[in-house]
Amino acid sequence: MRRRKFLKTSFVGGAALGAGSLALQGCYRKTPRQLTILHTNDVHSHIDPFPPTDARFPNLGGVARRASLIAQIRSENPNTLLLDAGDIFQGTPYFNFYGGELEFRLMSKMGYQAATLGNHDFDNGLDGLLAQLPHARFPFLSANYDFSNTVLDGYIKPYEVFVADGIRVGIFGLGIELKGLVPGELYGETAYLDPVETAQEFSGILRGQEACDLVVCLSHLGYRYREANRVSDQSLAAATEGIDLILGGHTHTFMEKAEITTNRAGEPVLIHQVGCYGVNLGRVDFYFHPDGSRGADSRSIRV
């Protein structure tokens, strides 16, 4: 009941990203509008670049390089969103010493606008995560973790709406089942909701009452699995409709560009994930044409 009440009273206006707040209908331009979405996943507290002697990622990654790349892209297109698909925590001594404060502070300085929660973001428990949230100047989105009976009640949103040059972008988050991945005492009474049903519910809300032109799912479900009963980004796309883009995490899947698949209505869905540890920055560009059509381009950029 509290979740239903929250849905009815939150995010009506949306967050302004760029100039203008009108829907695409009624706007007449000769040139297409471009929306750029940048994304990371499974950074795992990697603040510094990998050393030149590293076997897999020599001289790659690092927050400073990522920040410079993000700033350059934003200077080219101010209508840019920066998102993260979870597992921000755990992996280097920075997390062991600072408990996540440094990661959230640096993400805030880089101008992240939304993130979802991965299983490792619970590694210091609910109280540990709550203690670091004041350092994050961006919302955490999770529609299928119900925190009603926990200390995180009211701190995590199911979705957010951004407006960029008149384009309404609805973003919601999905997390993987914590049971079996995270000790029970760390996530407490967090209730896990079915990700497929939740995705269909919120994509409908974003398409309907929020009148979004683009719907994005920040997913920490994983790209794909051999087990048919495990929900992945691929199976989520096939079982739902209304989602345009799934930005994934958890499986550390390196994709050079977004995969194009189809939903249950036969409409295209993009799925993208950029590996791990901040060595890549994902980029997806959407082009909204005056005649109502749209196109997209995507790639992973080495950092």
C-alpha distance (Angstrom), angle and dihedral (degrees) to the residues before:
residue distance angle dihedral
M1 . . .
R2 3.81 . .
R3 3.81 89.6 .
R4 3.81 91.5 51.3
K5 3.79 91.2 49.9
F6 3.80 89.4 49.4
L7 3.80 91.1 53.9
K8 3.76 92.4 52.7
T9 3.79 95.7 50.0
S10 3.82 105.6 37.2
F11 3.80 138.5 81.5
V12 3.78 98.6 2.9
G13 3.77 95.2 143.7
G14 3.79 102.6 37.0
A15 3.79 127.9 -140.7
A16 3.78 116.6 -75.6
L17 3.79 112.3 -124.4
G18 3.77 102.1 165.8
A19 3.79 139.4 1.5
G20 3.78 118.5 -52.4
S21 3.79 133.2 26.1
L22 3.79 104.9 -150.9
A23 3.78 123.0 119.0
L24 3.77 117.2 -107.5
Q25 3.78 91.8 -104.6
G26 3.76 111.0 88.2
C27 3.81 94.0 25.8
Y28 3.79 115.4 110.1
R29 3.77 120.1 -164.7
K30 3.75 133.4 154.6
T31 3.79 93.7 -141.9
P32 3.82 127.4 56.8
R33 3.78 122.1 -106.7
Q34 3.77 115.1 -119.3
L35 3.79 123.6 -147.0
T36 3.81 116.8 -173.3
I37 3.80 120.5 -159.2
L38 3.80 117.6 -166.0
H39 3.78 119.6 -169.6
T40 3.79 146.2 177.7
N41 3.80 134.7 -173.6
D42 3.80 138.9 -172.5
V43 3.80 94.3 12.0
H44 3.83 88.3 158.1
S45 3.80 98.5 -161.0
H46 3.81 94.5 -57.8
I47 3.79 101.4 155.7
D48 3.80 99.8 157.1
P49 3.82 128.8 55.2
F50 3.77 117.7 -99.4
P51 3.82 112.8 -96.1
P52 3.82 119.5 -103.1
T53 3.80 89.2 -109.2
D54 3.80 95.0 59.2
A55 3.80 111.1 122.4
R56 3.82 96.8 -141.9
F57 3.80 108.9 24.7
P58 3.83 110.0 22.0
N59 3.82 111.9 -176.2
L60 3.82 91.9 -9.8
G61 3.78 131.7 129.8
G62 3.78 130.9 11.3
V63 3.79 132.1 148.4
A64 3.82 95.0 -107.7
R65 3.80 93.0 57.2
R66 3.78 92.3 44.5
A67 3.80 91.2 50.4
S68 3.80 91.4 51.2
L69 3.81 91.8 49.4
I70 3.80 92.2 48.2
A71 3.80 91.7 49.7
Q72 3.78 91.2 50.9
I73 3.81 92.9 51.1
R74 3.80 92.0 46.8
S75 3.79 90.3 51.8
E76 3.81 88.3 56.5
N77 3.81 94.3 45.4
P78 3.83 119.5 14.2
N79 3.82 88.6 -169.7
T80 3.80 91.3 82.5
L81 3.80 130.5 132.1
L82 3.82 122.5 -157.9
L83 3.82 116.3 -155.6
D84 3.81 140.5 170.3
A85 3.81 128.7 -151.5
G86 3.79 100.0 -152.3
D87 3.81 145.6 -91.9
I88 3.77 92.0 95.1
F89 3.82 90.1 151.5
Q90 3.81 135.6 66.4
G91 3.77 129.6 36.2
T92 3.82 109.5 85.6
P93 3.82 136.9 45.5
Y94 3.80 88.9 -100.7
F95 3.80 88.7 76.1
N96 3.80 93.5 41.8
F97 3.81 90.8 54.1
Y98 3.82 104.0 34.4
G99 3.82 100.7 27.9
G100 3.80 95.0 -134.6
E101 3.80 99.5 -48.0
L102 3.79 93.7 113.3
E103 3.79 93.5 48.8
F104 3.81 93.3 51.6
R105 3.80 93.5 44.2
L106 3.80 92.6 51.6
M107 3.81 93.0 45.3
S108 3.81 88.7 51.7
K109 3.81 91.2 51.3
M110 3.82 89.5 50.4
G111 3.80 88.9 53.4
Y112 3.79 102.6 -115.4
Q113 3.77 108.4 -178.6
A114 3.81 101.6 -164.5
A115 3.81 142.2 -2.8
T116 3.77 138.6 -178.5
L117 3.81 128.8 -139.4
G118 3.79 125.1 -98.7
N119 3.80 125.5 -163.1
H120 3.83 92.4 -101.6
D121 3.78 90.6 56.5
F122 3.82 85.0 75.0
D123 3.82 93.4 56.0
N124 3.81 92.6 109.0
G125 3.79 92.0 41.1
L126 3.78 130.2 -113.9
D127 3.81 92.3 -62.4
G128 3.79 91.0 50.9
L129 3.79 92.1 51.1
L130 3.79 92.2 45.7
A131 3.80 91.2 51.8
Q132 3.82 90.7 58.1
L133 3.81 99.0 44.1
P134 3.84 94.0 88.5
H135 3.81 87.5 65.2
A136 3.83 91.5 58.6
R137 3.80 112.8 84.3
F138 3.79 91.3 -169.6
P139 3.83 133.3 67.7
F140 3.78 125.8 -98.4
L141 3.79 111.7 -136.9
S142 3.79 124.8 -155.6
A143 3.78 122.0 151.5
N144 3.81 98.9 175.6
Y145 3.81 100.2 46.9
D146 3.80 108.1 82.4
F147 3.80 107.6 -156.7
S148 3.82 95.4 175.9
N149 3.81 93.8 120.9
T150 3.80 96.3 41.4
V151 3.81 139.5 74.5
L152 3.83 88.6 -100.1
D153 3.81 92.3 66.1
G154 3.81 107.0 131.9
Y155 3.81 95.1 10.5
I156 3.82 99.8 85.4
K157 3.80 120.8 61.9
P158 3.81 124.8 -151.7
Y159 3.80 92.9 -141.7
E160 3.77 146.4 -11.3
V161 3.80 133.6 -152.2
F162 3.80 122.2 -141.3
V163 3.80 126.7 -171.2
A164 3.80 119.2 -147.9
D165 3.80 119.9 176.9
G166 3.80 89.8 -28.3
I167 3.82 93.7 -47.3
R168 3.81 112.3 124.1
V169 3.80 110.8 -145.8
G170 3.80 119.0 -168.6
I171 3.79 116.9 -161.9
F172 3.80 126.9 -173.6
G173 3.80 131.8 173.9
L174 3.81 134.6 -131.2
G175 3.80 128.0 -170.2
I176 3.78 134.5 -161.3
E177 3.81 121.3 -107.6
L178 3.78 107.2 -83.4
K179 3.81 97.5 -155.9
G180 3.78 108.2 102.2
L181 3.81 92.8 14.9
V182 3.80 101.4 59.3
P183 3.82 127.2 34.6
G184 3.78 109.2 -103.3
E185 3.79 94.6 -122.2
L186 3.81 89.8 61.5
Y187 3.81 97.1 58.0
G188 3.81 97.1 29.0
E189 3.79 115.2 -178.1
T190 3.80 95.4 -6.4
A191 3.80 104.8 143.6
Y192 3.79 118.8 -141.2
L193 3.81 116.0 -139.6
D194 3.80 124.5 -160.1
P195 3.82 105.9 -88.6
V196 3.82 96.2 -148.3
E197 3.80 94.5 50.9
T198 3.80 90.8 42.5
A199 3.80 92.5 49.2
Q200 3.78 92.0 51.5
E201 3.79 91.6 47.6
F202 3.78 95.0 51.4
S203 3.78 97.6 39.3
G204 3.81 85.4 55.0
I205 3.81 91.2 50.6
L206 3.78 92.3 48.3
R207 3.81 93.1 46.7
G208 3.79 93.4 42.7
Q209 3.79 120.0 32.3
E210 3.82 93.9 16.8
A211 3.84 93.6 45.6
C212 3.80 92.9 -144.4
D213 3.79 120.8 -177.5
L214 3.81 92.3 -157.0
V215 3.82 129.8 28.8
V216 3.81 120.3 -158.6
C217 3.80 127.3 -172.6
L218 3.81 117.6 -154.5
S219 3.78 100.0 -154.0
H220 3.77 132.5 -170.6
L221 3.82 92.3 176.6
G222 3.81 98.1 103.1
Y223 3.80 131.0 -106.1
R224 3.83 100.4 -96.6
Y225 3.82 142.2 -28.0
R226 3.77 137.6 -158.5
E227 3.80 90.8 -130.0
A228 3.79 109.1 86.7
N229 3.81 93.1 -150.2
R230 3.82 95.0 58.5
V231 3.79 113.7 93.6
S232 3.79 112.6 -129.4
D233 3.79 135.4 169.8
Q234 3.80 89.3 -95.1
S235 3.80 95.2 50.6
L236 3.81 91.2 42.3
A237 3.80 90.9 55.5
A238 3.81 92.0 48.5
A239 3.83 94.4 48.2
T240 3.81 99.0 47.7
E241 3.79 142.2 46.5
G242 3.77 134.9 -148.2
I243 3.82 97.3 50.2
D244 3.80 116.1 115.5
L245 3.79 101.0 -179.8
I246 3.81 134.4 20.8
L247 3.80 114.6 -163.4
G248 3.77 106.1 -165.3
G249 3.76 144.1 -163.0
H250 3.82 144.0 164.9
T251 3.83 100.2 72.8
H252 3.84 94.6 64.3
T253 3.79 89.4 -130.4
F254 3.81 114.6 177.7
M255 3.81 109.9 -145.0
E256 3.79 122.2 177.9
K257 3.79 90.2 -155.2
A258 3.77 139.1 -5.7
E259 3.78 120.0 -70.6
I260 3.79 115.3 -125.5
T261 3.80 113.5 -141.5
T262 3.82 134.6 154.8
N263 3.78 132.5 -109.1
R264 3.80 127.4 -137.2
A265 3.81 90.0 -81.8
G266 3.80 92.1 53.5
E267 3.80 93.4 -108.0
P268 3.82 122.8 135.8
V269 3.80 122.4 -96.0
L270 3.80 125.5 -174.2
I271 3.83 120.0 -141.8
H272 3.79 120.7 -168.8
Q273 3.81 136.0 171.6
V274 3.80 127.7 167.1
G275 3.78 106.3 -153.8
C276 3.80 116.8 -113.7
Y277 3.83 150.2 -68.5
G278 3.81 95.2 46.6
V279 3.80 95.4 -79.6
N280 3.82 90.5 128.4
L281 3.78 134.7 40.7
G282 3.79 115.3 -153.2
R283 3.78 120.1 -138.3
V284 3.80 128.4 -169.4
D285 3.82 119.6 177.0
F286 3.79 120.1 -162.6
Y287 3.81 120.5 -163.8
F288 3.80 118.2 -157.8
H289 3.80 111.1 -162.0
P290 3.82 125.5 -153.6
D291 3.82 91.3 -116.0
G292 3.83 91.0 61.4
S293 3.79 96.5 -102.3
R294 3.77 123.0 118.4
G295 3.77 141.2 -165.5
A296 3.78 137.2 -164.9
D297 3.77 140.5 -150.8
S298 3.81 128.1 -170.0
R299 3.78 143.2 -178.2
S300 3.77 144.9 155.0
I301 3.79 115.9 -114.0
R302 3.80 121.5 -152.7
V303 3.78 112.4 -125.1
